[in-house]
Amino acid sequence: MLLLAGGLLGGCAGPVETPPEGRTLLAQAKDAYQRGEDLAAIDALDDFIDRYPSTDLADQALYYRARAQYRRDRYPQAASDARRVIYLTRRDELAAAAAVLLGDIAAHNDQRIEAIDHYTRALELLPSDARPRDYALYRRGVTFQHLGRWDEADLDFDRLVHTFPDSPAAALVNRRVRSTAWTLRLGAHSEPAPADADAARYRRQGLPVQVRMTRFGGPPVFVIEYGRYASHADARTAQAKLSAAAPDAAVALTR
């Protein structure tokens, strides 16, 4: 579990109430964030945090600034704010949301084990049916797959679909669940004949590819695959080695 501080001010007193002008400023910043105006939101949130650092809404201001920084690809700043949220807030749901953001930042930086730790902390803080638990389960499952931990990934995906069947994250699971390896995808066709023709061309180049039928939520698709790899990193290494013979090869999941 996450160790949370006893309040923004420390001790037993807790944070002071945000004055009306501060609430107005925070509302304006949140509106700017919701409109996608991240720079305007960051400016307003900087102002709020400078003027009201020890109030009851400072944790929310830090969280929204972290989200806005993340959308601007300012990952160190976003991570710093998210950590401050976790340390300061008394709200489990806000600490969980900040932990999810830290997980996304770690995953972006290919720090997979750290990402799993953050998603796990978020899941520990959230009730079993509360969002963003669905997103945290999906992201942790995806991260497990990057590491080749297939059974753990499927367990998270199954929990997600069972508890949040109508979640947007649940709709993404169908393309990932029950995968058992990474592969390099060299092409995809709606009919088997052109897929077989492309596969024959690759085989003449000495690449032992195979054609596999799959579905992406619609009609069958015939994909051309090369190799099976335990982890995403292994597949990326193979992709680099294959770049001359198959420059369009994409890393993909396979069953």
N, C-alpha and C positions, 0 to 999 in steps of 0.2 A: 504494500500500500504506500501511497505517497504520504510523506510527512509534511503536514501543512502547518504554517505558523499560526499563532494565536490571534492574528489580526494585523491590520496594516500598521497600527501604532505599537504593537507588541503589548505584553502585559495583559491585564484584564479589562482595561477601559474600552478597547476596541476603537474602530475608526470613528471619526466625527462625521456628522451628516453633511452631505454635499449641499451647498447653498443653491437657491433657485437659479442664479446666473450660471453656476457650474453645470446644473442639469440641462439647461438650455444649450450650453456649449457642447456638452457630450451628445445631446440629441442631434445637433447639427453635424457633428463629426460622424455619427453613425449613419445619418442620412446620406452624407457624401460617400461613405464606404459602400452603402447599399447601391448607390448609383454607379459604382465603379470608379469614382473620382478619388483614387487612392492618395495622390499627393495633397489634395485639399483636406482629406480626412487626416492624414499624418500631421499636417500643420495644425489643425484644430486640436488634435489629440496631444501634440507637443505642448500646446498652450494649456490644455486642461491639466496635464500631468505636472507642468511647472507650477501652476497656480493652486492645484488641489491635490497634492501628492499623498495626503494622509486622510482622505475622505472615503466614504463607504462605496464610492463608485470608481475609485482609482484602479481597482483590479479590472473592471470592465474596460476602462480606457486603455490600459496596457494590453489587454487581449485584442481589442480592435486595432490598435496600432501594430501589434504583432501580425495580425492577419493582413493588414494593408501592406506592411513591409514584405511579407511573404509573396504577395501578388506582384510586387515590384522586383522580385528576385533578390531582395536584400536579406539573405538567409541569416547571416550572423546577427543582424539587428533584430530580426524576427525571433530568433532563438533566445536572445537575451531577454526580450520582453516576455516571451512565453515562460521562461524560467522564473521571472519575477512574479508573474501571475500565480504560478504554483506555490511559490513561497509565501505570498501575501494573502491569498484569498481564503475566505471561510466557506466558499461555495464549492461543493464537490463537483457539480456539473461544469463549473467554469474551469476548475483545475483539470478535469478530464479533457475538456476541449483544448486546453493549452497543451496537455500531454500528447493528444492526437497531432497537434500542429508540430510539436517537437519530433514525433515519429515521422511525419511527412518530410521534415527537413533532413533528418538523418537518412531516410530512404533516398532522398534526392542526392545526398552526398555519398551513396553506396555504403553507408554505415548500417548494415542490415541488422546485426545483433542489437545495436543501440536502438534502432527503430522498433524492433520487437519489444524491447524493454519498455519503451514509451507507450506503445499501444496496449501492452499488458497492464500498465499502471492506470491507463484510462479506463480499461474494462473493469478493473478492480473498484474504481470509484463510482461507476455508473450502475443504477438498478438494472435488472436483467432485461427489462423491456423499454429502456430509455435510450433515446438517441442523444449523441452520435454513436451509440454502441454498434449499430449496424455498420457504419463506416469504419469504425475501429476494427471490427471483426474482418471486414473485407480487406482492409489494408494490411492487417497482420497476416491474413491468409496469403495474400500476394507476396509478402515478404518471405514467408515460409517457402513459397514456391521458388523464389529467387535462390534460396539456399538449398533447394532440392529436398526439403522436408515435406514431402507430399502428403503423408497421413495427417500431420498437424494442420496443413492447409485445408484439407477436406473437412476436418473436424470444425474449423472455424466457419467454412462455407456452409456446412450443414446447420450449424447453430444459427447463422445469419438467416438462411432461408426459412428455418422453422419459426423463428421469433419475429422476423420482419419480412413476411412474404411479399409485401407490396412496396418494399423499399427500392429505390433506384439501384442501390448496391446489390440487392438480390438479383436484379435483372442482369447484372454483369457476371454473376457467378456461373451461369450456364456455359460460358466460353472457357471457364477455367477448371471447374470441378472435375475430379477424377483424372486429371492430368498426371502423367508419370515421368515425364522427361521434357527437356528442352530440345529443340531441333532447329535446323536452318530451313526456312521455307523459300524455295526458289521460284515459285509461281503458283497460280491458282486459276482454275477454269470451271465454267459451269457444266461442261460436258467432258466425259472421260477421254475422248479421242485426242483432242489437242493436248491434254495433260500427258497422255501416253507418248505423244510425239515429242513433246519437250523433254520428257524423261529419257527417251531414247537418245536424244541429242546430247544430254548431259552424260549419259553412260558412255557414249562414244568418246567423250573427253576424259573418261576414266573416273567419273564420279558415280558411286553406287547409290543412286537416288531411288526413292520409291514413291508411288502414287497412293494417296490415302483419301478416302471419301470422308468428309466431315460436314457439319452443319453449323451455321452461324445464326441460328434462329429463323431460318428460312429453307429454301430448296437446298439440296446437297451441293457441295462444292468439292472439286477434285484438286487436292493440293499436292505439290511436289516437294518432298522433304529429303533432307540430307543429314544423316547422323542423328545420334541420340546422346544427350549430355546431361549429367547429373545436376548441374547448377547453371544459372544464367551466366555467371562469369566464364564457365567453361565454353558455353555456346558463343559468347562474344569473342573469345580467343580463336575459336574455329572460324568464326565469321571473318575475322581479320586475315587469317591465312587463306581463306577462300575468295578474297576480294577480287583477285585477278580473273579467276575462272567464272565467278558468279557475283558481279558487283552489286546486284540487286537483292542478294540473299538477306533475309530478315530473320531475326531470332524470334521463335514462336514456341508455344506450348504444344505438346502432343500427348496422345494417350497410348 
